[in-house]
Amino acid sequence: MREMREEGDVLVFAEQEDGEIHMVSYELIGKGRELADRLGVQLSAVLLGCGIEDGAYELIYRGADSVYLYDHPSLREFDVIRYSRNILSLVRETKPKIFLIGATRIGRTLAPRIAAALRTGLTADCVDLDLDDGNLIQIRPAFSGNIMAQIRTRTRPQMATVRYRVMRMPRRDTSREGRIIRRQVEVIGETGIEVLEKIRADEVNLADAEVIVSGGRGLRRPEDFKLLEELAEVLGGVVGSSRPLVDDGWISKDHQVGFSGNTVKPRVYIACGISGAPQHLFGMRDSDVIIAINKDPSAPIFNVSDYGVVGDLYEVVPILIRKLREELKGRE
Ligand SMILES: Cc1cc2nc3c(=O)[nH]c(=O)nc-3n(C[C@H](O)[C@H](O)[C@H](O)COP(=O)(O)OP(=O)(O)OC[C@H]3O[C@@H](n4cnc5c(N)ncnc54)[C@H](O)[C@@H]3O)c2cc1C
């Protein structure tokens, strides 16, 4: 292992819940590794929580050189004040050149507070990162996703939040070695935030889904999502949506795919009655296999799809469901 440097490294905030590292943190470790190697610096992660040592090893297996570990009961639940105070003292001491945070709910809460305290810039919701002359190029959509802006930050550290599912997941290598640096936790008593009870939100997790069946304005009524649910169920998938149906209150926002919704990368994405506006394509074009069902043969969705069915979704989807059920029955 190279000599541990005090300044100018790449730092990744490793998010965890109940000891489980969020996948976006591994994706950031993958990208951070690439950036650190190109810069010839170390890659570190900062991990906060309680009883989370195993997670620190996982970060090393994925590519971190060192992990700053803040392990204390006061950090068991995410508390923006406790987390940011501890991270701030680390950043002030170690002076990373680049600091990356996942654009999750926690990351989006934490990053602006840290950037403001450090009086540094922050680019939110990046979809790619690059280097130019040693500076971080933060790439994110602008003007409704019609252009990709390349942003540089003059101040240090260069901070960015990065969307989940846009970076490659690094391989897990248990032979990798690194340093776990246990940090003295600044224990902050009352912060005005107290977790009384944890209730699982009844939300769909599109980002991790293997199969997504999405509906667009080709649907006539909100109840018709049932048809797509049926197809999704046969395939072991979940239902997604284009934005207008979310805006109209037909389905909840967590189902929205696209620029202002979720970025998804399933094995199969089935777009039913979706035209393929750039803002929708932005969120799903990296799916392994894209199947489009649309009445209009000139719909732009066909330009990105691997398989296209020109037809009425109300005729095509029931046939698909029937055929798939027959196929599955035949395999029993
Ligand atoms: C800042 C900004 C952010 C945005 N973010 C998002 C986002 O995150 N996600 C998103 O989706 N959009 C987003 N949009 C909206 C986007 O520009 C489009 O308006 C939207 O994606 C269109 O949705 P749609 O394809 O369902 O509807 P339409 O464009 O109206 O397309 C409906 C399609 O259904 C087909 N159709 C109709 N009836 C049938 C039938 N019976 N069978 C088969 N096909 C049929 C039609 O041929 C048509 O192609 C955003 C816009 C802006 C300005």
The ligand as an SDF file (V2000), in Angstrom:
LIG
                    3D

 53 58  0  0  0  0  0  0  0  0999 V2000
  -37.8840   19.8190  -16.1890 C   0  0  0  0  0  0  0  0  0  0  0  0
  -38.6350   18.6220  -16.6840 C   0  0  0  0  0  0  0  0  0  0  0  0
  -38.4360   17.4070  -16.0740 C   0  0  0  0  0  0  0  0  0  0  0  0
  -39.1190   16.2920  -16.5140 C   0  0  0  0  0  0  0  0  0  0  0  0
  -38.8950   15.0860  -15.8890 N   0  0  0  0  0  0  0  0  0  0  0  0
  -39.5060   13.9800  -16.3450 C   0  0  0  0  0  0  0  0  0  0  0  0
  -39.2650   12.7070  -15.7440 C   0  0  0  0  0  0  0  0  0  0  0  0
  -38.5180   12.5600  -14.7760 O   0  0  0  0  0  0  0  0  0  0  0  0
  -39.8950   11.6250  -16.2750 N   0  0  0  0  0  0  0  0  0  0  0  0
  -40.7480   11.7070  -17.3390 C   0  0  0  0  0  0  0  0  0  0  0  0
  -41.2860   10.6740  -17.7580 O   0  0  0  0  0  0  0  0  0  0  0  0
  -41.0120   12.8950  -17.8960 N   0  0  0  0  0  0  0  0  0  0  0  0
  -40.4350   14.0310  -17.4260 C   0  0  0  0  0  0  0  0  0  0  0  0
  -40.7400   15.2320  -18.0040 N   0  0  0  0  0  0  0  0  0  0  0  0
  -41.8520   15.2810  -18.9610 C   0  0  0  0  0  0  0  0  0  0  0  0
  -41.4570   14.8800  -20.3700 C   0  0  0  0  0  0  0  0  0  0  0  0
  -40.9620   16.0060  -21.0740 O   0  0  0  0  0  0  0  0  0  0  0  0
  -42.6770   14.3240  -21.1350 C   0  0  0  0  0  0  0  0  0  0  0  0
  -43.6980   15.2770  -21.1240 O   0  0  0  0  0  0  0  0  0  0  0  0
  -43.2120   13.0250  -20.5640 C   0  0  0  0  0  0  0  0  0  0  0  0
  -42.1660   12.0860  -20.3790 O   0  0  0  0  0  0  0  0  0  0  0  0
  -44.2520   12.4320  -21.4940 C   0  0  0  0  0  0  0  0  0  0  0  0
  -44.8670   11.3250  -20.8830 O   0  0  0  0  0  0  0  0  0  0  0  0
  -45.5460   10.1880  -21.7380 P   0  0  0  0  0  0  0  0  0  0  0  0
  -44.5650    9.5990  -22.6670 O   0  0  0  0  0  0  0  0  0  0  0  0
  -46.2510    9.2950  -20.7850 O   0  0  0  0  0  0  0  0  0  0  0  0
  -46.6970   10.9820  -22.5310 O   0  0  0  0  0  0  0  0  0  0  0  0
  -46.8000   11.3720  -24.0500 P   0  0  0  0  0  0  0  0  0  0  0  0
  -45.6010   12.0740  -24.5240 O   0  0  0  0  0  0  0  0  0  0  0  0
  -48.1190   12.0490  -24.2140 O   0  0  0  0  0  0  0  0  0  0  0  0
  -46.8470    9.9720  -24.8130 O   0  0  0  0  0  0  0  0  0  0  0  0
  -47.8820    9.0670  -24.7350 C   0  0  0  0  0  0  0  0  0  0  0  0
  -47.5910    7.9720  -25.7370 C   0  0  0  0  0  0  0  0  0  0  0  0
  -48.5470    6.9470  -25.6090 O   0  0  0  0  0  0  0  0  0  0  0  0
  -48.8400    6.4370  -26.9080 C   0  0  0  0  0  0  0  0  0  0  0  0
  -50.1750    5.8200  -26.8010 N   0  0  0  0  0  0  0  0  0  0  0  0
  -51.3860    6.4300  -26.6350 C   0  0  0  0  0  0  0  0  0  0  0  0
  -52.3510    5.5000  -26.4830 N   0  0  0  0  0  0  0  0  0  0  0  0
  -51.7460    4.2850  -26.5640 C   0  0  0  0  0  0  0  0  0  0  0  0
  -52.2120    2.9460  -26.4950 C   0  0  0  0  0  0  0  0  0  0  0  0
  -53.5020    2.6760  -26.2620 N   0  0  0  0  0  0  0  0  0  0  0  0
  -51.3150    1.9590  -26.6440 N   0  0  0  0  0  0  0  0  0  0  0  0
  -50.0120    2.2170  -26.8740 C   0  0  0  0  0  0  0  0  0  0  0  0
  -49.5010    3.4660  -26.9440 N   0  0  0  0  0  0  0  0  0  0  0  0
  -50.3560    4.4910  -26.7800 C   0  0  0  0  0  0  0  0  0  0  0  0
  -48.7780    7.6390  -27.8130 C   0  0  0  0  0  0  0  0  0  0  0  0
  -48.5170    7.2400  -29.1570 O   0  0  0  0  0  0  0  0  0  0  0  0
  -47.6260    8.4300  -27.1990 C   0  0  0  0  0  0  0  0  0  0  0  0
  -46.3840    8.1040  -27.8080 O   0  0  0  0  0  0  0  0  0  0  0  0
  -40.0500   16.3780  -17.5780 C   0  0  0  0  0  0  0  0  0  0  0  0
  -40.2370   17.6080  -18.2000 C   0  0  0  0  0  0  0  0  0  0  0  0
  -39.5360   18.7190  -17.7760 C   0  0  0  0  0  0  0  0  0  0  0  0
  -39.7590   20.0390  -18.4700 C   0  0  0  0  0  0  0  0  0  0  0  0
  1  2  1  0
  2  3  1  0
  2 52  2  0
  3  4  2  0
  4  5  1  0
  4 50  1  0
  5  6  2  0
  6  7  1  0
  6 13  1  0
  7  8  2  0
  7  9  1  0
  9 10  1  0
 10 11  2  0
 10 12  1  0
 12 13  2  0
 13 14  1  0
 14 15  1  0
 14 50  1  0
 15 16  1  0
 16 17  1  0
 16 18  1  0
 18 19  1  0
 18 20  1  0
 20 21  1  0
 20 22  1  0
 22 23  1  0
 23 24  1  0
 24 25  2  0
 24 26  1  0
 24 27  1  0
 27 28  1  0
 28 29  2  0
 28 30  1  0
 28 31  1  0
 31 32  1  0
 32 33  1  0
 33 34  1  0
 33 48  1  0
 34 35  1  0
 35 36  1  0
 35 46  1  0
 36 37  1  0
 36 45  1  0
 37 38  2  0
 38 39  1  0
 39 40  1  0
 39 45  2  0
 40 41  1  0
 40 42  2  0
 42 43  1  0
 43 44  2  0
 44 45  1  0
 46 47  1  0
 46 48  1  0
 48 49  1  0
 50 51  2  0
 51 52  1  0
 52 53  1  0
M  END
$$$$
